[in-house]
Amino acid sequence: MTGVATRSELLSMTTVCRVRTARRRGEIWRVARHRYALPEAGVLRRAAELSGVVSHTSAALHWGWKVKTVPERPSVTVRRGRRIPPDTQATVEMHWSNLGTDEICGHVTSKLRTVVDCARALPFTRRLQSQTPRCGPATSGGASCYAVRACKGRSAGKARRVAAHADRGAANPFESVLRAIPLDCGLDVLPQPPIDVGEVTLHPDVVDRERRLVLEADSWTWHAKKSDHDRDCWRYNALVVHGWTVLRFTWDQVMHSPTYVAVTIDQAVHGPSPGRGRLVA
């Protein structure tokens, strides 16, 4: 149930009289010509009012995928040439595209189309996390990457960069965004590769093997018990003893202070320098 339906869809399940009664009682709303919505449909209803479909990050949320941040305005795609009043555009993140029937599922862009849209339109850190199959698209990672690589036209180069770095190893958007920052700094990093420390193999969150640099995404989720803290300290010490530089970043630092994260990584790689920025969280 999407919360939005066309007149024909409603009449396939009920009668004209019942539809009229439901409208009179406020149980359903007429939001556009031959389109109806439940009062609580929210973003879906907004898209229906514009004769469009929910897309981009709003579509990702609809499909139940984790995202870096929840957008303040819903993302809606309408057909090219459709005029939207400026006051309406101020309340909605508008996109224009002539979508095919295979690119729409109900009143939302399909999962594959949503991946492509996010890869083309969002900043790199948000685009990269939208390409993480373990936390997002139910379509296969191969299909998603192939569709993104096949992009043409405006922003295609940016989208293909995302496909080149898409990886199943990242566990969540937190780690994906943390990986995107050093990639933007020119480092060659991988998500959770195996590292042998003595007789134990660890899988740190983000690793640059050439520079022996480890980046850890520290979350309270995994530090609820004393044993968790003990294990985390052992991991850190084991990596340092075996010659790895370990940098640890919190959710707020990665999501809201990416410049601080980038400067810290840069100074860890090249050494402190007055010309390389200040470490201010």
Backbone hydrogen bonds in HBPLUS format (Angstrom, degrees):
<---DONOR---> <-ACCEPTOR-->    atom                        ^
c    i                          cat <-CA-CA->   ^        H-A-AA   ^      H-
h    n   atom  resd res      DA  || num        DHA   H-A  angle D-A-AA Bond
n    s   type  num  typ     dist DA aas  dist angle  dist       angle   num
A0038-LEU N   A0003-GLY O   2.83 MM  35  5.25 154.6  1.90 150.9 156.3     1
A0005-ALA N   A0036-TYR O   2.91 MM  31  5.43 161.8  1.94 148.9 152.7     2
A0036-TYR N   A0005-ALA O   2.82 MM  31  5.43 168.4  1.84 169.2 173.2     3
A0010-LEU N   A0006-THR O   3.04 MM   4  6.37 158.0  2.09 151.8 157.3     4
A0007-ARG N   A0034-HIS O   2.92 MM  27  4.96 138.4  2.10 132.7 131.8     5
A0011-LEU N   A0007-ARG O   2.93 MM   4  6.19 165.5  1.95 156.1 159.9     6
A0012-SER N   A0008-SER O   3.06 MM   4  6.17 122.5  2.41 135.4 148.4     7
A0012-SER N   A0009-GLU O   3.34 MM   3  5.25 142.7  2.49  92.6 103.0     8
A0013-MET N   A0010-LEU O   2.94 MM   3  5.46 157.0  2.00 113.1 120.7     9
A0014-THR N   A0010-LEU O   2.94 MM   4  6.12 132.4  2.17 146.7 161.0    10
A0019-VAL N   A0015-THR O   3.08 MM   4  6.37 152.3  2.16 146.9 154.8    11
A0020-ARG N   A0016-VAL O   3.00 MM   4  6.26 162.0  2.03 154.2 158.3    12
A0021-THR N   A0017-CYS O   2.98 MM   4  6.23 156.1  2.04 146.9 153.8    13
A0022-ALA N   A0018-ARG O   2.90 MM   4  6.07 159.2  1.95 146.3 151.6    14
A0023-ARG N   A0019-VAL O   2.99 MM   4  6.24 152.8  2.06 148.3 155.7    15
A0024-ARG N   A0020-ARG O   2.97 MM   4  6.20 159.2  2.01 148.5 154.0    16
A0025-ARG N   A0021-THR O   3.00 MM   4  6.25 149.3  2.10 147.6 155.6    17
A0027-GLU N   A0022-ALA O   2.84 MM   5  5.02 140.1  2.00 161.5 159.5    18
A0026-GLY N   A0023-ARG O   3.08 MM   3  5.05 150.1  2.17  99.7 109.0    19
A0029-TRP N   A0037-ALA O   2.74 MM   8  5.24 162.9  1.77 156.1 162.2    20
A0037-ALA N   A0029-TRP O   2.82 MM   8  5.24 148.6  1.92 143.9 153.9    21
A0031-VAL N   A0035-ARG O   3.05 MM   4  5.88 140.3  2.22 133.1 144.6    22
A0035-ARG N   A0032-ALA O   3.00 MM   3  5.04 161.4  2.04 128.7 123.1    23
A0041-ALA N   A0038-LEU O   3.03 MM   3  5.24 166.8  2.05 118.2 120.1    24
A0044-LEU N   A0041-ALA O   3.29 MM   3  5.51 139.7  2.46 138.9 127.8    25
A0045-ARG N   A0042-GLY O   3.04 MM   3  5.30 118.1  2.44 101.5 116.3    26
A0046-ARG N   A0042-GLY O   3.01 MM   4  6.38 151.6  2.09 149.1 158.0    27
A0047-ALA N   A0043-VAL O   2.96 MM   4  6.24 158.3  2.01 153.6 158.5    28
A0048-ALA N   A0044-LEU O   3.00 MM   4  6.22 156.0  2.06 145.1 152.0    29
A0049-GLU N   A0045-ARG O   2.95 MM   4  6.20 150.0  2.04 147.3 154.8    30
A0050-LEU N   A0047-ALA O   3.07 MM   3  5.26 132.6  2.31  99.3 111.9    31
A0052-GLY N   A0047-ALA O   2.85 MM   5  4.97 172.5  1.85 149.4 147.4    32
A0051-SER N   A0048-ALA O   2.97 MM   3  4.79 161.5  2.00 104.5 109.4    33
A0053-VAL N   A0077-THR O   2.96 MM  24  5.42 154.8  2.02 145.6 152.8    34
A0077-THR N   A0053-VAL O   2.88 MM  24  5.42 164.5  1.90 160.5 164.1    35
A0054-VAL N   A0107-HIS O   3.03 MM  53  6.41 162.8  2.06 148.0 143.6    36
A0109-THR N   A0054-VAL O   2.95 MM  55  6.28 156.2  2.00 173.0 175.7    37
A0055-SER N   A0075-SER O   3.05 MM  20  5.45 165.5  2.07 129.1 130.3    38
A0059-ALA N   A0055-SER O   3.13 MM   4  4.49 149.8  2.23 100.0 103.7    39
A0059-ALA N   A0056-HIS O   3.03 MM   3  5.30 121.8  2.38 102.9 117.3    40
A0060-ALA N   A0056-HIS O   2.98 MM   4  6.35 152.8  2.05 150.1 158.8    41
A0061-LEU N   A0057-THR O   2.94 MM   4  6.26 155.4  2.00 150.1 155.6    42
A0062-HIS N   A0058-SER O   2.99 MM   4  6.24 149.7  2.09 138.4 147.3    43
A0063-TRP N   A0059-ALA O   2.97 MM   4  6.28 148.7  2.07 150.2 157.5    44
A0065-TRP N   A0060-ALA O   2.98 MM   5  5.42 162.6  2.01 158.6 153.0    45
A0064-GLY N   A0061-LEU O   2.95 MM   3  5.00 155.1  2.01 103.4 110.9    46
A0066-LYS N   A0135-CYS O   3.35 MM  69  6.07 158.4  2.40 170.1 176.3    47
A0093-GLU N   A0074-PRO O   2.86 MM  19  5.87 162.6  1.89 151.0 154.5    48
A0076-VAL N   A0093-GLU O   3.02 MM  17  6.24 160.4  2.06 152.7 156.1    49
A0095-HIS N   A0076-VAL O   2.92 MM  19  6.12 132.4  2.16 157.8 160.4    50
A0078-VAL N   A0095-HIS O   2.87 MM  17  6.36 155.9  1.93 159.1 159.7    51
A0097-SER N   A0078-VAL O   2.89 MM  19  6.20 158.9  1.94 155.9 163.0    52
A0082-ARG N   A0079-ARG O   3.23 MM   3  5.90 161.4  2.27 134.6 137.1    53
A0088-THR N   A0085-PRO O   2.96 MM   3  5.32 129.5  2.22 108.1 121.6    54
A0089-GLN N   A0085-PRO O   3.02 MM   4  6.38 156.2  2.07 153.7 161.3    55
A0090-ALA N   A0086-PRO O   3.10 MM   4  6.32 134.4  2.32 141.3 152.1    56
A0091-THR N   A0088-THR O   2.98 MM   3  5.45 156.6  2.04 112.5 119.9    57
A0103-GLU N   A0100-GLY O   2.91 MM   3  5.22 158.0  1.96 111.0 118.2    58
A0104-ILE N   A0101-THR O   3.45 MM   3  5.55 167.8  2.46 105.5 107.4    59
A0110-SER N   A0103-GLU O   2.83 MM   7  5.05 162.9  1.86 118.5 121.1    60
A0105-CYS N   A0108-VAL O   2.72 MM   3  5.39 177.4  1.72 178.0 177.4    61
A0108-VAL N   A0105-CYS O   3.26 MM   3  5.39 152.0  2.34 113.7 121.9    62
A0114-THR N   A0110-SER O   2.84 MM   4  5.99 151.9  1.92 149.8 158.1    63
A0115-VAL N   A0111-LYS O   3.09 MM   4  6.38 154.2  2.16 146.9 152.6    64
A0116-VAL N   A0112-LEU O   3.13 MM   4  6.46 162.7  2.16 150.5 154.5    65
A0117-ASP N   A0113-ARG O   2.87 MM   4  6.07 165.2  1.89 154.0 158.0    66
A0118-CYS N   A0114-THR O   2.98 MM   4  6.14 166.2  2.00 151.3 154.7    67
A0119-ALA N   A0115-VAL O   2.95 MM   4  6.12 156.0  2.00 148.3 155.6    68
A0120-ARG N   A0116-VAL O   3.02 MM   4  6.23 143.7  2.15 147.8 156.8    69
A0121-ALA N   A0117-ASP O   2.98 MM   4  6.04 161.1  2.01 154.8 159.6    70
A0122-LEU N   A0118-CYS O   3.16 MM   4  5.46 164.2  2.19 137.7 141.9    71
A0126-ARG N   A0123-PRO O   2.95 MM   3  5.47 125.1  2.26 114.3 128.0    72
A0127-ARG N   A0123-PRO O   2.75 MM   4  5.92 154.4  1.82 155.2 162.9    73
A0128-LEU N   A0124-PHE O   2.83 MM   4  5.88 164.6  1.85 154.5 157.1    74
A0130-SER N   A0126-ARG O   3.20 MM   4  6.38 140.9  2.37 136.7 146.6    75
A0130-SER N   A0127-ARG O   3.09 MM   3  5.16 125.1  2.41  94.9 109.5    76
A0131-GLN N   A0128-LEU O   3.05 MM   3  5.28 150.5  2.14 104.1 113.2    77
A0132-THR N   A0129-GLN O   3.28 MM   3  5.30 166.0  2.30 108.7 109.4    78
A0135-CYS N   A0132-THR O   3.03 MM   3  5.75 148.0  2.13 122.4 130.6    79
A0136-GLY N   A0133-PRO O   3.41 MM   3  5.00 158.7  2.46  93.0  99.1    80
A0144-SER N   A0140-SER O   3.00 MM   4  6.25 164.4  2.02 157.0 161.5    81
A0145-CYS N   A0141-GLY O   2.92 MM   4  6.04 169.5  1.93 152.4 155.1    82
A0146-TYR N   A0142-GLY O   2.90 MM   4  6.00 157.6  1.95 146.9 153.7    83
A0147-ALA N   A0143-ALA O   3.01 MM   4  6.15 161.8  2.04 147.4 151.9    84
A0148-VAL N   A0144-SER O   3.04 MM   4  6.31 155.6  2.10 148.7 155.6    85
A0149-ARG N   A0145-CYS O   2.84 MM   4  6.02 164.1  1.86 152.9 157.4    86
A0150-ALA N   A0146-TYR O   3.03 MM   4  6.16 137.6  2.21 141.9 152.8    87
A0151-CYS N   A0148-VAL O   3.06 MM   3  5.33 163.7  2.09 111.6 115.9    88
A0156-ALA N   A0153-GLY O   3.14 MM   3  5.58 156.9  2.19 133.6 133.4    89
A0159-ALA N   A0155-SER O   3.05 MM   4  6.32 156.7  2.11 148.9 155.6    90
A0160-ARG N   A0156-ALA O   2.87 MM   4  6.14 158.8  1.92 153.3 158.6    91
A0161-ARG N   A0157-GLY O   3.07 MM   4  6.30 142.6  2.22 140.6 150.4    92
A0162-VAL N   A0158-LYS O   3.26 MM   4  6.63 148.5  2.37 142.4 149.7    93
A0162-VAL N   A0159-ALA O   3.06 MM   3  5.19 120.7  2.43  97.6 112.0    94
A0163-ALA N   A0159-ALA O   3.10 MM   4  6.53 156.4  2.15 148.8 154.9    95
A0164-ALA N   A0160-ARG O   2.94 MM   4  6.16 149.5  2.03 143.7 151.8    96
A0165-HIS N   A0161-ARG O   3.27 MM   4  6.54 137.2  2.46 139.1 148.8    97
A0165-HIS N   A0162-VAL O   3.06 MM   3  5.30 132.9  2.29 101.4 113.9    98
A0166-ALA N   A0162-VAL O   2.85 MM   4  5.94 113.4  2.30 144.3 162.8    99
A0166-ALA N   A0163-ALA O   3.34 MM   3  5.03 151.6  2.43  92.6 100.8   100
A0176-SER N   A0172-ASN O   3.08 MM   4  6.35 155.6  2.14 149.5 157.2   101
A0177-VAL N   A0173-PRO O   2.83 MM   4  5.97 163.6  1.86 156.7 158.9   102
A0178-LEU N   A0174-PHE O   3.06 MM   4  6.25 158.6  2.10 144.7 151.2   103
A0179-ARG N   A0175-GLU O   2.93 MM   4  6.11 146.2  2.04 141.9 150.6   104
A0180-ALA N   A0176-SER O   2.96 MM   4  6.22 144.4  2.09 141.4 151.4   105
A0181-ILE N   A0177-VAL O   3.25 MM   4  6.52 146.7  2.37 150.7 156.5   106
A0183-LEU N   A0179-ARG O   3.32 MM   4  6.47 153.4  2.40 145.0 152.8   107
A0184-ASP N   A0180-ALA O   2.97 MM   4  6.19 149.2  2.07 146.6 153.9   108
A0185-CYS N   A0181-ILE O   3.19 MM   4  6.51 128.1  2.47 134.9 149.0   109
A0187-LEU N   A0182-PRO O   2.96 MM   5  5.39 161.6  1.99 154.0 148.3   110
A0186-GLY N   A0183-LEU O   3.11 MM   3  5.18 161.2  2.15 104.2 109.3   111
A0190-LEU N   A0207-VAL O   2.83 MM  17  5.30 150.4  1.92 142.7 151.0   112
A0207-VAL N   A0190-LEU O   2.90 MM  17  5.30 157.4  1.95 150.3 157.9   113
A0192-GLN N   A0205-ASP O   2.92 MM  13  4.73 150.5  2.00 114.7 123.6   114
A0195-ILE N   A0202-LEU O   2.79 MM   7  5.16 150.1  1.88 150.7 156.7   115
A0202-LEU N   A0195-ILE O   2.77 MM   7  5.16 166.5  1.78 155.4 152.5   116
A0197-VAL N   A0200-VAL O   2.75 MM   3  5.38 170.9  1.76 171.7 174.3   117
A0200-VAL N   A0197-VAL O   3.29 MM   3  5.38 164.3  2.31 118.2 119.9   118
A0206-VAL N   A0215-LEU O   3.06 MM   9  5.00 144.3  2.19 153.8 157.5   119
A0215-LEU N   A0206-VAL O   2.80 MM   9  5.00 169.6  1.81 153.6 154.9   120
A0208-ASP N   A0213-LEU O   2.87 MM   5  5.09 164.5  1.90 152.3 156.7   121
A0212-ARG N   A0208-ASP O   2.94 MM   4  5.80 108.6  2.46 138.1 156.6   122
A0213-LEU N   A0208-ASP O   3.02 MM   5  5.09 164.7  2.05 143.9 147.2   123
A0212-ARG N   A0209-ARG O   3.07 MM   3  4.77 149.4  2.17  96.5 105.9   124
A0245-THR N   A0212-ARG O   2.94 MM  33  6.31 168.7  1.95 165.5 164.8   125
A0214-VAL N   A0245-THR O   2.77 MM  31  6.02 164.3  1.79 171.6 173.7   126
A0247-LEU N   A0214-VAL O   2.87 MM  33  6.22 163.4  1.89 161.3 165.9   127
A0216-GLU N   A0247-LEU O   2.81 MM  31  6.21 163.6  1.83 162.0 167.4   128
A0249-PHE N   A0216-GLU O   2.95 MM  33  6.25 166.0  1.97 172.0 174.0   129
A0218-ASP N   A0249-PHE O   2.80 MM  31  5.70 151.9  1.88 153.1 159.8   130
A0222-TRP N   A0219-SER O   3.33 MM   3  6.06 150.4  2.42 116.2 120.0   131
A0223-HIS N   A0220-TRP O   3.09 MM   3  5.03 170.2  2.10 110.4 111.8   132
A0228-ASP N   A0225-LYS O   3.11 MM   3  5.18 124.9  2.42  95.5 109.2   133
A0229-HIS N   A0225-LYS O   3.22 MM   4  6.64 154.6  2.28 147.0 153.0   134
A0230-ASP N   A0226-LYS O   2.89 MM   4  6.20 160.0  1.93 153.7 159.6   135
A0231-ARG N   A0227-SER O   2.93 MM   4  6.07 162.4  1.96 145.4 150.0   136
A0232-ASP N   A0228-ASP O   2.94 MM   4  6.12 155.1  2.01 145.2 152.2   137
A0233-CYS N   A0229-HIS O   2.99 MM   4  6.21 159.0  2.03 150.9 155.7   138
A0234-TRP N   A0230-ASP O   3.01 MM   4  6.25 156.7  2.06 148.4 155.1   139
A0235-ARG N   A0231-ARG O   2.94 MM   4  6.22 159.5  1.98 149.6 154.8   140
A0236-TYR N   A0232-ASP O   3.03 MM   4  6.28 165.3  2.05 149.7 153.2   141
A0237-ASN N   A0233-CYS O   2.94 MM   4  6.14 171.5  1.95 154.7 156.8   142
A0238-ALA N   A0234-TRP O   2.87 MM   4  5.98 162.7  1.90 153.8 158.9   143
A0239-LEU N   A0235-ARG O   3.05 MM   4  6.25 160.9  2.09 153.5 157.7   144
A0240-VAL N   A0236-TYR O   3.07 MM   4  6.32 165.0  2.09 153.5 157.6   145
A0241-VAL N   A0237-ASN O   2.87 MM   4  6.01 167.8  1.88 156.1 159.5   146
A0242-HIS N   A0238-ALA O   3.16 MM   4  6.27 142.9  2.31 137.8 146.8   147
A0244-TRP N   A0239-LEU O   2.93 MM   5  5.31 156.7  1.99 145.3 144.3   148
A0243-GLY N   A0240-VAL O   2.98 MM   3  5.20 152.6  2.05 115.7 115.5   149
A0254-VAL N   A0250-THR O   3.06 MM   4  6.33 164.5  2.09 154.4 158.1   150
A0255-MET N   A0251-TRP O   2.85 MM   4  5.93 173.8  1.85 163.9 166.0   151
A0256-HIS N   A0252-ASP O   2.81 MM   4  5.35 152.7  1.89 137.7 146.0   152
A0257-SER N   A0253-GLN O   2.95 MM   4  4.66 138.6  2.13 115.6 124.7   153
A0260-TYR N   A0257-SER O   3.11 MM   3  5.49 122.6  2.46 107.0 119.8   154
A0261-VAL N   A0257-SER O   3.30 MM   4  6.70 157.6  2.35 149.0 155.1   155
A0262-ALA N   A0258-PRO O   2.87 MM   4  6.10 161.3  1.91 150.1 154.8   156
A0263-VAL N   A0259-THR O   2.88 MM   4  6.07 163.0  1.91 153.5 157.7   157
A0264-THR N   A0260-TYR O   2.95 MM   4  6.08 160.4  1.99 148.8 154.5   158
A0265-ILE N   A0261-VAL O   3.01 MM   4  6.22 162.6  2.04 151.1 155.5   159
A0266-ASP N   A0262-ALA O   2.92 MM   4  6.08 160.9  1.95 147.2 153.1   160
A0267-GLN N   A0263-VAL O   2.91 MM   4  6.11 158.9  1.96 151.3 156.2   161
A0268-ALA N   A0264-THR O   2.95 MM   4  6.13 144.7  2.08 143.2 153.3   162
A0269-VAL N   A0265-ILE O   3.02 MM   4  6.25 144.1  2.15 146.6 155.8   163
A0270-HIS N   A0266-ASP O   2.83 MM   4  5.97 168.3  1.84 154.3 157.9   164
A0271-GLY N   A0267-GLN O   2.72 MM   4  4.54 135.1  1.92 118.9 128.1   165
A0276-ARG N   A0273-SER O   2.98 MM   3  5.35 167.8  1.99 119.2 122.3   166
A0280-VAL N   A0278-ARG O   3.05 MM   2  5.75 122.6  2.40 107.9  91.9   167
